[in-house]
């Protein structure tokens, strides 16, 4: 007789739901970026604390609070990771579920792999920086 461990089955289902939820959060409210100073970040930012808190739990990080003092803007909550290994692991796990930021994730994973292999920045890393900059640029793209 086939025995099914319902607790294990449920845990696997919940893990998948959480992975898909985080991919959607990053697609819609997140950013995958690389700065001029080579600072890598993956974050989720929103004005709803509960939303960002769930992302932070799934990303294994904390919620940063950014009070906006200009006009009547709302407080921002940010869940962010900067560690190369954590970023690569996170993006590899959610990559199959990304729609909007799929290309961003592939580039960042490639960048993290290059940083793992080389001490000095390689020409491809500069190309990745430029490609991510273009992908993250606001406004119309040509």
N, C-alpha and C positions, 0 to 999 in steps of 0.2 A: 504494500500500500504506500502511496506517495504521501510523504509528510511535508507540509508547508509550514514554515515558521512565519506566522503572520506578523510578528513583531519585526523580524528582519525584513520582510517584504515591505511593510509600512515604512520602516526607516529608509530603505532604498528609494521608495516613492517620494518621501519627504525631502530627501537629499536632492533628487532630481527637480522637484518643484522649487526648492530654494535656489538651485543653480540657475534655472530658467528665470526665476524672479530677479535674481541679481543681474543677469544678462540684460533683462528688460530695463532695470533701473539704470544701469550704466549706459545702455543705448539711448534712453530718453532724458536722463538727468545727470549723466556722468561726463567725464572727460578723460581721455587718454592722451597725455602730452609729454613732451620733452623740451626742456628750456635750453636757452643758449649756453647756460652753465652746466648742461648735461644732467639736470635734475629730472628724474623720471617720476611721473605721478599718474595714478589712476584714482579718480575720485567720483563721489556722488554728492551733489549739492542740491539742497531744497530748503524751502521755508517751513516745511513740516518736520518736526523733530522725530516723530514716530517712524516716518518713512526712512530718514537717514539713519536712525538708530538700528533698524532692521538691516540696512545695507552694511553698517559698521560691524554688526555681529557676524554677518556672513563673510565679511572681508577680514575679520579678526583684527579690528582696529578700534579706535575711539572716535567719538563725535567731537569735532571742533566747533565752537560757537563763534560766529563773526557778527558782532553788533554793527548795524549800519547806522551811522550818525547823520547821513545826508537825507534831508527831507523826511518823508514818511515811509521810507523803505523798511521792509520787514527784516527780522533777524535771519541770518543764513546759518544752516547747519551743514557741516561738511564731514564726510567719512573719506579718508584718504590713506593710500599706502604709497610708500616711496622706495621700499626695499626691492632691489632687482629680482631676487629669487622669488619673493612673494608675488610680485607683479607678474612674472612669467608663469608661475603656477596658477594664479587666478585667471589670467587671460586664456591660458590653454584649456582650463576647465569650462569656461563659458563661451569659448570661440564658436562651437557649433550652433549656439543659440543667438549670436549677435547678428543683427541685420544692418543697422546704421553704422556701427563702429567696427565692423568686421575688418576692414582694411587697416584701421588704426591699430587694432589688436595684433594683426599679423606683423605689422611693422615694428611694434614695440617688442613683441616676442623675438623677432630677428635681432633687434638692437640688444636686448638682454643676452641673447646667445653670443653675440659678438663681444660684448663686454666681459663675458665669462672666459672667452678664449684669448683675448688680447689685452696687453697692458696699455698700449697707446691707441688712440682713436684711429680707426681705419677710414678710408675714403667713403665706404658704404655707410658708415655711421653719420657722416655729414649729409649724405643723400637722404637717409631716413629722417634726420632732423628736418630737412627742407620739405619732404613729403608730408610729415605730420603737421608741420606749420601750415601748409596749404590746406590740408584736410580740416584743420581746426579754425581756419580763417572765417570770420563772420562775413555776412553779406553774400552777394551773388558771385557765383564762380563762372568763369568763362570756359 
